[in-house]
Structure formats: structure tokens, C-alpha cells
């Protein structure tokens, strides 16, 4: 998989303020970004998990822990699919 690096400038004392290591902060930023893009329906569950650096199952657990629905299906989606099957 090809990757691309994005550099984010943060205050130098951010690690101390958050009580996190650089690696922990990077991981949390990636997970937060993945959650945000998933909630905005910009990414599928699988792609969001990929950005978060987690398996799909692990990312689903993160969503559940944050009270975020795993499925983006609406009632209309389900009803439309039901009509198509008839």
C-alpha cells in the first residue's frame, strides 16, 4: 500500500499537556480523523479503518465505544432495498 505523509505543526508542549507520547498522539489523531470522515460519509468503514491503522473489527469496536453507529444505512435505504427485492 502506498502512503503519503502529512505534516501537522503543533505547539512544542502538546505532548506534556496531553500526557501522551508522539506515537500515541499520532495514533489518536489518525483514529479521530478516520471517525470524522466516516461520520461525514466520506469514507467507508473499511477505508476509515485503514486510515486509523486498525482492522475493520477493531475500528468497529472504536465506533461502538464512542456511540457511533456501525452502519450508515437509513430507514429509507432499507425500505428501498426491500422494494427492489420484491
Secondary structure, DSSP 8 states (H G I E B T S, - for coil): -----------TTHHHHHT--HHHHHHHHHHHHHHHHHHTTSS-HHHHHHHHTS-HHHHHHHHHHTT--S----HHHHHHHHHHH-
